[in-house]
């Protein structure tokens, strides 16, 4: 059995203007590809490319949820000792005094 070689021995040389290079590099920076050569091969061979997208409304929603979570944690930190103290009180008079 012979193993199929995946070595890339052939070169493709390109000359680009500064603007062309910047445009390609900008598009590459928005993808999940690790190397520019990997991105270029994907474009030239019509392979699929995963692109990062930014959804500002979702980012704002997540930030709001994080603030809400922090506030709920703070409320829980204040609420838990109060409930614990209520469970420790034996007499009705102590509950009325403590509640005031």
Buried (B, 14 or more C-beta within 10 A) or exposed (E): EEEEEEEEEEEEEEEEEEEEEEEBEEEBEBBEBEEBEBBBBBBEEEEEBEEEEEEEEEEEEEEEEEEEEEEEEEEEEEEEEEEEEEEEBEEEEEEEEEEE
